[in-house]
Amino acid sequence: MRPPLDRIALISDVHGNLTALEAVLDDIDARGISRVFNLGDYVGKGPRGREVIEICRTRCEVNILGNWDDFLPDPDRAYDSPALAWWLAQLGPGQGEWLRALPFSHDFLMSGRRVRLYHASSDSVHHRVRFDHDEAEFLSMFANTPATGDGPEPTVVGYGDTHDPYYEVDRARRTLFNTGSVGNAMDDPTPVYVILEGVFGSEAEAPFSIQFVRVPYDVQAELAVARETGMPEYTGYESEILHGVYRGEMNEPGGPGYHRRPREAAPPASAG
């Protein structure tokens, strides 16, 4: 008889949006899922990084380092941005040290697949790989690096960072997916997370699935908290969590463009 399937909820990029996190965790609880892994970026952008960290330290079985978690509490960094200084000041005692000490990646077996989770790429939390990457970028996501350490290379990789969920598989059955963002989703601003289902810890082939879940929440309540706390860069936060438009594009003439990078023109075909 086949063993029962296990389920793991993967969340990422909460970015201080406590209202969205609570809605997503409520959905996870309603599905009877007890294991939650967090792929990083607890803080910044939103007003309640401290509360997000408090909940994730309790609820998440695995917590992974994100780029904001690395640079925001960096004691060697000089902050000339009032917004960055404000978000840093929201952290509680010891939270900055906790963030920067988080592991870079987490590996495990599930239904005969070697799964690796990290925040942005295989070599750095600050190296971004978008969904419209090339083949070399795709393959690099499965490589062992000084950051991931040695050992068997993964066949399944999940990451966050870009706030842009997708799923991709090649002919060698290497599977790459992005969880999207709980607290700062782009394009469709509805919070999104991933459910992995399979036999946890098993080297044997078994059913395996990756499911994306969107969870609506009270975005106006979250924006009200941002206003009440006097959070800087409020208009950028509103643009992102209400409209799904990145703050750097919200004032572009004619509105934001499509998020896919332009494709390079193919060389002309030779005569034959």
Helices and strands as residue ranges (DSSP letters): E 6-11, H 18-30, E 35-38, H 49-59, E 62-63, H 67-71, H 82-89, H 95-100, E 105-110, E 113-118, H 135-140, E 156-159, E 166-169, E 175-178, E 192-198, E 209-214, H 219-228, H 234-243
